[in-house]
Each structure stands twice: as C-alpha cells, then as structure tokens.
Amino acid sequence: MKTRDWILFFAVYILLCGGTFIAAFAISADGLILVGEKGGAVFAIENGVKDPSPFIDLRAEVLSNGDRGLTGLAIDPNFLENGYV
C-alpha cells in the first residue's frame, strides 16, 4: 500500500470503527491486520472488517496515561503456525 492509502486506512479506522489513538500495527503473512491502541487493546481486521472483541487485551497491564501506553507490536515470523504476537 502507498503511504496515502495507509493514512486513509487509519482515518477510516478511527472515525468508523471507534478506534482511539493508534500506537502500532502489524500485518501477518495471510493479510490479517493487527492494530494496537495506546490503551493496550489490539484489534484484528480481516477482509476489511474489524472484530469488535480485542484480539489481545493488555489494558490491565498497560499504563496509558500521559505519554505512556502501548508502543509497539510485532508478529512472530511463524505466526501462521504458532499464533504468537
């Protein structure tokens, strides 16, 4: 995707999907997009549809006040086999 496409993607995500501050994202080899929000919730987007339930919920472990919060997200190279993020 081109840079402008990603900007549009995240704008739509925030406006239409109820997203908050996007801190990180990663794309798996099979096209699954994981979007991490500052507060610690990580949502999956598959075929352009956001799952309403968090793929990973780290909100209880992430201190997100001020400039703190989730700062990165990485998908294991063997994600399709092991599901590790």
Biopython code that builds the backbone (N, CA, C, O; Angstrom):
import numpy as np
from Bio.PDB.StructureBuilder import StructureBuilder

atoms = [
    (1, "MET", "N", (0.831, -1.182, 0.000)),
    (1, "MET", "CA", (0.000, 0.000, 0.000)),
    (1, "MET", "C", (0.876, 1.245, 0.000)),
    (1, "MET", "O", (1.968, 1.261, 0.568)),
    (2, "LYS", "N", (0.375, 2.275, -0.643)),
    (2, "LYS", "CA", (1.077, 3.546, -0.653)),
    (2, "LYS", "C", (0.806, 4.287, 0.652)),
    (2, "LYS", "O", (-0.165, 4.001, 1.353)),
    (3, "THR", "N", (1.673, 5.236, 0.964)),
    (3, "THR", "CA", (1.541, 5.994, 2.210)),
    (3, "THR", "C", (0.166, 6.623, 2.346)),
    (3, "THR", "O", (-0.441, 6.554, 3.415)),
    (4, "ARG", "N", (-0.331, 7.230, 1.292)),
    (4, "ARG", "CA", (-1.645, 7.880, 1.397)),
    (4, "ARG", "C", (-2.754, 6.859, 1.671)),
    (4, "ARG", "O", (-3.754, 7.183, 2.312)),
    (5, "ASP", "N", (-2.577, 5.627, 1.185)),
    (5, "ASP", "CA", (-3.570, 4.584, 1.459)),
    (5, "ASP", "C", (-3.592, 4.228, 2.941)),
    (5, "ASP", "O", (-4.662, 4.007, 3.509)),
    (6, "TRP", "N", (-2.412, 4.169, 3.573)),
    (6, "TRP", "CA", (-2.343, 3.867, 4.996)),
    (6, "TRP", "C", (-2.963, 4.993, 5.809)),
    (6, "TRP", "O", (-3.673, 4.740, 6.782)),
    (7, "ILE", "N", (-2.699, 6.235, 5.414)),
    (7, "ILE", "CA", (-3.284, 7.369, 6.123)),
    (7, "ILE", "C", (-4.806, 7.298, 6.053)),
    (7, "ILE", "O", (-5.487, 7.499, 7.058)),
    (8, "LEU", "N", (-5.333, 7.013, 4.876)),
    (8, "LEU", "CA", (-6.776, 6.873, 4.709)),
    (8, "LEU", "C", (-7.305, 5.706, 5.539)),
    (8, "LEU", "O", (-8.352, 5.823, 6.176)),
    (9, "PHE", "N", (-6.585, 4.576, 5.534)),
    (9, "PHE", "CA", (-6.989, 3.409, 6.314)),
    (9, "PHE", "C", (-7.139, 3.760, 7.790)),
    (9, "PHE", "O", (-8.147, 3.423, 8.412)),
    (10, "PHE", "N", (-6.137, 4.437, 8.351)),
    (10, "PHE", "CA", (-6.191, 4.763, 9.769)),
    (10, "PHE", "C", (-7.234, 5.826, 10.073)),
    (10, "PHE", "O", (-7.842, 5.800, 11.142)),
    (11, "ALA", "N", (-7.450, 6.745, 9.167)),
    (11, "ALA", "CA", (-8.511, 7.745, 9.363)),
    (11, "ALA", "C", (-9.874, 7.057, 9.407)),
    (11, "ALA", "O", (-10.700, 7.358, 10.269)),
    (12, "VAL", "N", (-10.102, 6.144, 8.488)),
    (12, "VAL", "CA", (-11.363, 5.397, 8.471)),
    (12, "VAL", "C", (-11.489, 4.548, 9.725)),
    (12, "VAL", "O", (-12.567, 4.474, 10.315)),
    (13, "TYR", "N", (-10.404, 3.906, 10.141)),
    (13, "TYR", "CA", (-10.417, 3.083, 11.350)),
    (13, "TYR", "C", (-10.854, 3.908, 12.555)),
    (13, "TYR", "O", (-11.712, 3.483, 13.329)),
    (14, "ILE", "N", (-10.265, 5.080, 12.710)),
    (14, "ILE", "CA", (-10.569, 5.920, 13.865)),
    (14, "ILE", "C", (-12.007, 6.430, 13.803)),
    (14, "ILE", "O", (-12.725, 6.395, 14.803)),
    (15, "LEU", "N", (-12.426, 6.903, 12.633)),
    (15, "LEU", "CA", (-13.753, 7.508, 12.512)),
    (15, "LEU", "C", (-14.891, 6.498, 12.509)),
    (15, "LEU", "O", (-15.912, 6.714, 13.161)),
    (16, "LEU", "N", (-14.726, 5.402, 11.785)),
    (16, "LEU", "CA", (-15.828, 4.469, 11.615)),
    (16, "LEU", "C", (-15.798, 3.268, 12.553)),
    (16, "LEU", "O", (-16.843, 2.702, 12.874)),
    (17, "CYS", "N", (-14.618, 2.883, 12.986)),
    (17, "CYS", "CA", (-14.510, 1.687, 13.820)),
    (17, "CYS", "C", (-14.432, 2.010, 15.301)),
    (17, "CYS", "O", (-14.319, 1.104, 16.126)),
    (18, "GLY", "N", (-14.491, 3.272, 15.646)),
    (18, "GLY", "CA", (-14.447, 3.635, 17.061)),
    (18, "GLY", "C", (-13.071, 3.485, 17.662)),
    (18, "GLY", "O", (-12.945, 3.332, 18.877)),
    (19, "GLY", "N", (-12.044, 3.524, 16.849)),
    (19, "GLY", "CA", (-10.681, 3.396, 17.349)),
    (19, "GLY", "C", (-10.267, 4.624, 18.127)),
    (19, "GLY", "O", (-10.804, 5.713, 17.923)),
    (20, "THR", "N", (-9.328, 4.447, 19.004)),
    (20, "THR", "CA", (-8.783, 5.572, 19.747)),
    (20, "THR", "C", (-7.414, 5.869, 19.158)),
    (20, "THR", "O", (-7.235, 5.784, 17.944)),
    (21, "PHE", "N", (-6.475, 6.206, 19.974)),
    (21, "PHE", "CA", (-5.141, 6.526, 19.481)),
    (21, "PHE", "C", (-4.427, 5.251, 19.022)),
    (21, "PHE", "O", (-4.178, 4.353, 19.826)),
    (22, "ILE", "N", (-4.105, 5.175, 17.752)),
    (22, "ILE", "CA", (-3.418, 4.003, 17.213)),
    (22, "ILE", "C", (-1.926, 4.124, 17.513)),
    (22, "ILE", "O", (-1.278, 5.095, 17.124)),
    (23, "ALA", "N", (-1.398, 3.130, 18.206)),
    (23, "ALA", "CA", (0.001, 3.155, 18.600)),
    (23, "ALA", "C", (0.873, 2.290, 17.705)),
    (23, "ALA", "O", (2.055, 2.584, 17.523)),
    (24, "ALA", "N", (0.309, 1.231, 17.146)),
    (24, "ALA", "CA", (1.112, 0.297, 16.358)),
    (24, "ALA", "C", (0.205, -0.553, 15.485)),
    (24, "ALA", "O", (-0.990, -0.694, 15.746)),
    (25, "PHE", "N", (0.799, -1.112, 14.446)),
    (25, "PHE", "CA", (0.057, -2.079, 13.644)),
    (25, "PHE", "C", (1.047, -3.059, 13.040)),
    (25, "PHE", "O", (2.233, -2.760, 12.902)),
    (26, "ALA", "N", (0.548, -4.219, 12.687)),
    (26, "ALA", "CA", (1.354, -5.249, 12.050)),
    (26, "ALA", "C", (0.447, -6.044, 11.122)),
    (26, "ALA", "O", (-0.757, -6.157, 11.351)),
    (27, "ILE", "N", (1.045, -6.592, 10.074)),
    (27, "ILE", "CA", (0.288, -7.367, 9.091)),
    (27, "ILE", "C", (0.922, -8.746, 8.981)),
    (27, "ILE", "O", (2.126, -8.870, 8.758)),
    (28, "SER", "N", (0.106, -9.779, 9.140)),
    (28, "SER", "CA", (0.607, -11.147, 9.049)),
    (28, "SER", "C", (0.746, -11.562, 7.586)),
    (28, "SER", "O", (0.254, -10.881, 6.686)),
    (29, "ALA", "N", (1.409, -12.665, 7.367)),
    (29, "ALA", "CA", (1.635, -13.168, 6.011)),
    (29, "ALA", "C", (0.332, -13.490, 5.281)),
    (29, "ALA", "O", (0.283, -13.451, 4.052)),
    (30, "ASP", "N", (-0.719, -13.808, 6.032)),
    (30, "ASP", "CA", (-2.007, -14.125, 5.397)),
    (30, "ASP", "C", (-2.922, -12.903, 5.274)),
    (30, "ASP", "O", (-4.082, -13.036, 4.884)),
    (31, "GLY", "N", (-2.401, -11.699, 5.608)),
    (31, "GLY", "CA", (-3.157, -10.474, 5.415)),
    (31, "GLY", "C", (-3.941, -9.984, 6.615)),
    (31, "GLY", "O", (-4.621, -8.963, 6.518)),
    (32, "LEU", "N", (-3.870, -10.675, 7.742)),
    (32, "LEU", "CA", (-4.541, -10.224, 8.953)),
    (32, "LEU", "C", (-3.843, -8.963, 9.450)),
    (32, "LEU", "O", (-2.622, -8.953, 9.608)),
    (33, "ILE", "N", (-4.597, -7.910, 9.695)),
    (33, "ILE", "CA", (-4.037, -6.659, 10.199)),
    (33, "ILE", "C", (-4.352, -6.575, 11.683)),
    (33, "ILE", "O", (-5.507, -6.695, 12.092)),
    (34, "LEU", "N", (-3.315, -6.367, 12.484)),
    (34, "LEU", "CA", (-3.487, -6.157, 13.917)),
    (34, "LEU", "C", (-3.191, -4.701, 14.214)),
    (34, "LEU", "O", (-2.143, -4.181, 13.833)),
    (35, "VAL", "N", (-4.119, -4.044, 14.897)),
    (35, "VAL", "CA", (-3.978, -2.638, 15.237)),
    (35, "VAL", "C", (-3.954, -2.516, 16.753)),
    (35, "VAL", "O", (-4.903, -2.902, 17.436)),
    (36, "GLY", "N", (-2.854, -1.973, 17.270)),
    (36, "GLY", "CA", (-2.717, -1.778, 18.707)),
    (36, "GLY", "C", (-3.050, -0.350, 19.082)),
    (36, "GLY", "O", (-2.505, 0.596, 18.514)),
    (37, "GLU", "N", (-3.940, -0.200, 20.034)),
    (37, "GLU", "CA", (-4.310, 1.124, 20.503)),
    (37, "GLU", "C", (-3.500, 1.470, 21.748)),
    (37, "GLU", "O", (-3.072, 0.582, 22.484)),
    (38, "LYS", "N", (-3.296, 2.749, 21.975)),
    (38, "LYS", "CA", (-2.469, 3.237, 23.070)),
    (38, "LYS", "C", (-2.831, 2.603, 24.410)),
    (38, "LYS", "O", (-1.945, 2.309, 25.213)),
    (39, "GLY", "N", (-4.092, 2.393, 24.654)),
    (39, "GLY", "CA", (-4.547, 1.844, 25.928)),
    (39, "GLY", "C", (-4.220, 0.382, 26.147)),
    (39, "GLY", "O", (-4.345, -0.107, 27.270)),
    (40, "GLY", "N", (-3.798, -0.345, 25.092)),
    (40, "GLY", "CA", (-3.401, -1.734, 25.246)),
    (40, "GLY", "C", (-4.302, -2.752, 24.573)),
    (40, "GLY", "O", (-4.016, -3.948, 24.630)),
    (41, "ALA", "N", (-5.378, -2.319, 23.941)),
    (41, "ALA", "CA", (-6.232, -3.257, 23.206)),
    (41, "ALA", "C", (-5.675, -3.422, 21.795)),
    (41, "ALA", "O", (-5.317, -2.444, 21.139)),
    (42, "VAL", "N", (-5.608, -4.666, 21.339)),
    (42, "VAL", "CA", (-5.139, -4.975, 19.987)),
    (42, "VAL", "C", (-6.300, -5.623, 19.255)),
    (42, "VAL", "O", (-6.822, -6.654, 19.680)),
    (43, "PHE", "N", (-6.698, -5.007, 18.147)),
    (43, "PHE", "CA", (-7.830, -5.495, 17.377)),
    (43, "PHE", "C", (-7.384, -6.084, 16.057)),
    (43, "PHE", "O", (-6.404, -5.629, 15.466)),
    (44, "ALA", "N", (-8.099, -7.095, 15.594)),
    (44, "ALA", "CA", (-7.821, -7.736, 14.308)),
    (44, "ALA", "C", (-8.764, -7.167, 13.258)),
    (44, "ALA", "O", (-9.950, -6.954, 13.508)),
    (45, "ILE", "N", (-8.209, -6.929, 12.087)),
    (45, "ILE", "CA", (-9.010, -6.512, 10.942)),
    (45, "ILE", "C", (-8.750, -7.539, 9.852)),
    (45, "ILE", "O", (-7.622, -7.712, 9.390)),
    (46, "GLU", "N", (-9.821, -8.217, 9.452)),
    (46, "GLU", "CA", (-9.708, -9.256, 8.435)),
    (46, "GLU", "C", (-10.724, -8.976, 7.342)),
    (46, "GLU", "O", (-11.909, -8.775, 7.608)),
    (47, "ASN", "N", (-10.239, -8.966, 6.108)),
    (47, "ASN", "CA", (-11.090, -8.653, 4.955)),
    (47, "ASN", "C", (-11.799, -7.313, 5.119)),
    (47, "ASN", "O", (-12.947, -7.156, 4.703)),
    (48, "GLY", "N", (-11.111, -6.348, 5.726)),
    (48, "GLY", "CA", (-11.651, -5.008, 5.890)),
    (48, "GLY", "C", (-12.637, -4.838, 7.020)),
    (48, "GLY", "O", (-13.238, -3.773, 7.160)),
    (49, "VAL", "N", (-12.819, -5.881, 7.842)),
    (49, "VAL", "CA", (-13.793, -5.822, 8.935)),
    (49, "VAL", "C", (-13.072, -5.966, 10.276)),
    (49, "VAL", "O", (-12.319, -6.916, 10.491)),
    (50, "LYS", "N", (-13.313, -5.011, 11.166)),
    (50, "LYS", "CA", (-12.717, -5.047, 12.499)),
    (50, "LYS", "C", (-13.539, -5.949, 13.407)),
    (50, "LYS", "O", (-14.755, -5.794, 13.521)),
    (51, "ASP", "N", (-12.862, -6.893, 14.050)),
    (51, "ASP", "CA", (-13.520, -7.732, 15.050)),
    (51, "ASP", "C", (-13.800, -6.853, 16.272)),
    (51, "ASP", "O", (-12.879, -6.199, 16.761)),
    (52, "PRO", "N", (-15.027, -6.813, 16.780)),
    (52, "PRO", "CA", (-15.338, -5.944, 17.916)),
    (52, "PRO", "C", (-14.662, -6.352, 19.226)),
    (52, "PRO", "O", (-14.479, -5.521, 20.116)),
    (53, "SER", "N", (-14.297, -7.613, 19.344)),
    (53, "SER", "CA", (-13.589, -8.081, 20.540)),
    (53, "SER", "C", (-12.091, -7.979, 20.318)),
    (53, "SER", "O", (-11.606, -8.292, 19.230)),
    (54, "PRO", "N", (-11.346, -7.545, 21.336)),
    (54, "PRO", "CA", (-9.893, -7.456, 21.162)),
    (54, "PRO", "C", (-9.277, -8.819, 20.847)),
    (54, "PRO", "O", (-9.652, -9.837, 21.428)),
    (55, "PHE", "N", (-8.325, -8.815, 19.916)),
    (55, "PHE", "CA", (-7.538, -9.996, 19.590)),
    (55, "PHE", "C", (-6.639, -10.319, 20.784)),
    (55, "PHE", "O", (-6.462, -11.478, 21.160)),
    (56, "ILE", "N", (-6.079, -9.259, 21.366)),
    (56, "ILE", "CA", (-5.291, -9.340, 22.599)),
    (56, "ILE", "C", (-5.744, -8.164, 23.464)),
    (56, "ILE", "O", (-5.870, -7.046, 22.966)),
    (57, "ASP", "N", (-5.986, -8.401, 24.737)),
    (57, "ASP", "CA", (-6.393, -7.322, 25.627)),
    (57, "ASP", "C", (-5.343, -7.139, 26.719)),
    (57, "ASP", "O", (-5.274, -7.917, 27.671)),
    (58, "LEU", "N", (-4.533, -6.105, 26.566)),
    (58, "LEU", "CA", (-3.471, -5.815, 27.523)),
    (58, "LEU", "C", (-3.796, -4.592, 28.379)),
    (58, "LEU", "O", (-2.919, -4.069, 29.066)),
    (59, "ARG", "N", (-5.031, -4.137, 28.344)),
    (59, "ARG", "CA", (-5.392, -2.892, 29.030)),
    (59, "ARG", "C", (-5.108, -2.931, 30.526)),
    (59, "ARG", "O", (-4.775, -1.900, 31.110)),
    (60, "ALA", "N", (-5.229, -4.081, 31.154)),
    (60, "ALA", "CA", (-4.958, -4.178, 32.591)),
    (60, "ALA", "C", (-3.461, -4.090, 32.893)),
    (60, "ALA", "O", (-3.071, -3.766, 34.015)),
    (61, "GLU", "N", (-2.625, -4.380, 31.894)),
    (61, "GLU", "CA", (-1.179, -4.366, 32.094)),
    (61, "GLU", "C", (-0.497, -3.110, 31.567)),
    (61, "GLU", "O", (0.674, -2.876, 31.869)),
    (62, "VAL", "N", (-1.207, -2.297, 30.785)),
    (62, "VAL", "CA", (-0.597, -1.132, 30.146)),
    (62, "VAL", "C", (-1.013, 0.140, 30.879)),
    (62, "VAL", "O", (-2.202, 0.424, 31.024)),
    (63, "LEU", "N", (-0.028, 0.896, 31.335)),
    (63, "LEU", "CA", (-0.268, 2.200, 31.932)),
    (63, "LEU", "C", (-0.281, 3.203, 30.791)),
    (63, "LEU", "O", (0.749, 3.419, 30.151)),
    (64, "SER", "N", (-1.418, 3.817, 30.524)),
    (64, "SER", "CA", (-1.542, 4.623, 29.315)),
    (64, "SER", "C", (-1.860, 6.093, 29.556)),
    (64, "SER", "O", (-2.302, 6.784, 28.639)),
    (65, "ASN", "N", (-1.644, 6.577, 30.762)),
    (65, "ASN", "CA", (-1.902, 7.994, 30.985)),
    (65, "ASN", "C", (-0.723, 8.832, 30.471)),
    (65, "ASN", "O", (0.408, 8.351, 30.409)),
    (66, "GLY", "N", (-0.998, 10.073, 30.107)),
    (66, "GLY", "CA", (0.057, 10.953, 29.597)),
    (66, "GLY", "C", (0.672, 10.410, 28.323)),
    (66, "GLY", "O", (-0.034, 10.061, 27.377)),
    (67, "ASP", "N", (1.993, 10.344, 28.310)),
    (67, "ASP", "CA", (2.678, 9.855, 27.108)),
    (67, "ASP", "C", (3.017, 8.370, 27.200)),
    (67, "ASP", "O", (3.815, 7.865, 26.410)),
    (68, "ARG", "N", (2.427, 7.682, 28.141)),
    (68, "ARG", "CA", (2.674, 6.244, 28.290)),
    (68, "ARG", "C", (1.652, 5.461, 27.477)),
    (68, "ARG", "O", (0.644, 6.007, 27.029)),
    (69, "GLY", "N", (1.925, 4.183, 27.295)),
    (69, "GLY", "CA", (0.983, 3.323, 26.602)),
    (69, "GLY", "C", (1.688, 2.284, 25.746)),
    (69, "GLY", "O", (2.915, 2.182, 25.748)),
    (70, "LEU", "N", (0.898, 1.523, 25.021)),
    (70, "LEU", "CA", (1.434, 0.528, 24.098)),
    (70, "LEU", "C", (2.277, 1.248, 23.051)),
    (70, "LEU", "O", (1.820, 2.223, 22.452)),
    (71, "THR", "N", (3.492, 0.781, 22.826)),
    (71, "THR", "CA", (4.380, 1.492, 21.901)),
    (71, "THR", "C", (4.808, 0.672, 20.694)),
    (71, "THR", "O", (5.463, 1.202, 19.796)),
    (72, "GLY", "N", (4.461, -0.588, 20.652)),
    (72, "GLY", "CA", (4.877, -1.394, 19.518)),
    (72, "GLY", "C", (4.113, -2.695, 19.449)),
    (72, "GLY", "O", (3.434, -3.101, 20.393)),
    (73, "LEU", "N", (4.246, -3.337, 18.298)),
    (73, "LEU", "CA", (3.543, -4.584, 18.043)),
    (73, "LEU", "C", (4.343, -5.338, 16.993)),
    (73, "LEU", "O", (4.746, -4.763, 15.982)),
    (74, "ALA", "N", (4.570, -6.602, 17.225)),
    (74, "ALA", "CA", (5.306, -7.413, 16.252)),
    (74, "ALA", "C", (4.655, -8.786, 16.134)),
    (74, "ALA", "O", (4.208, -9.367, 17.123)),
    (75, "ILE", "N", (4.612, -9.281, 14.929)),
    (75, "ILE", "CA", (4.073, -10.614, 14.667)),
    (75, "ILE", "C", (5.250, -11.563, 14.474)),
    (75, "ILE", "O", (6.175, -11.280, 13.713)),
    (76, "ASP", "N", (5.202, -12.678, 15.166)),
    (76, "ASP", "CA", (6.241, -13.696, 15.045)),
    (76, "ASP", "C", (6.334, -14.167, 13.594)),
    (76, "ASP", "O", (5.306, -14.318, 12.933)),
    (77, "PRO", "N", (7.549, -14.402, 13.086)),
    (77, "PRO", "CA", (7.686, -14.904, 11.713)),
    (77, "PRO", "C", (6.923, -16.205, 11.458)),
    (77, "PRO", "O", (6.541, -16.488, 10.322)),
    (78, "ASN", "N", (6.701, -16.990, 12.505)),
    (78, "ASN", "CA", (5.948, -18.244, 12.385)),
    (78, "ASN", "C", (4.514, -18.102, 12.897)),
    (78, "ASN", "O", (3.920, -19.070, 13.371)),
    (79, "PHE", "N", (3.961, -16.891, 12.798)),
    (79, "PHE", "CA", (2.633, -16.592, 13.329)),
    (79, "PHE", "C", (1.571, -17.551, 12.808)),
    (79, "PHE", "O", (0.696, -17.968, 13.567)),
    (80, "LEU", "N", (1.630, -17.903, 11.549)),
    (80, "LEU", "CA", (0.609, -18.778, 10.960)),
    (80, "LEU", "C", (0.603, -20.154, 11.619)),
    (80, "LEU", "O", (-0.428, -20.827, 11.636)),
    (81, "GLU", "N", (1.741, -20.578, 12.159)),
    (81, "GLU", "CA", (1.835, -21.869, 12.840)),
    (81, "GLU", "C", (1.591, -21.754, 14.343)),
    (81, "GLU", "O", (0.937, -22.610, 14.938)),
    (82, "ASN", "N", (2.135, -20.665, 14.967)),
    (82, "ASN", "CA", (2.084, -20.606, 16.436)),
    (82, "ASN", "C", (1.169, -19.520, 17.006)),
    (82, "ASN", "O", (0.841, -19.564, 18.191)),
    (83, "GLY", "N", (0.751, -18.550, 16.195)),
    (83, "GLY", "CA", (-0.144, -17.501, 16.664)),
    (83, "GLY", "C", (0.483, -16.480, 17.584)),
    (83, "GLY", "O", (-0.239, -15.699, 18.203)),
    (84, "TYR", "N", (1.828, -16.454, 17.699)),
    (84, "TYR", "CA", (2.499, -15.534, 18.620)),
    (84, "TYR", "C", (2.548, -14.126, 18.056)),
    (84, "TYR", "O", (2.853, -13.895, 16.886)),
    (85, "VAL", "N", (2.227, -13.185, 18.961)),
    (85, "VAL", "CA", (2.335, -11.754, 18.649)),
    (85, "VAL", "C", (3.221, -11.126, 19.681)),
    (85, "VAL", "O", (3.465, -9.920, 19.633)),
]
sb = StructureBuilder()
sb.init_structure("model")
sb.init_model(0)
sb.init_chain("A")
sb.init_seg("    ")
for serial, (resi, resn, name, xyz) in enumerate(atoms, 1):
    if name == "N":
        sb.init_residue(resn, " ", resi, " ")
    sb.init_atom(name, np.array(xyz, "f"), 0.0, 1.0, " ", f" {name:<3s}", serial, name[0])
structure = sb.get_structure()
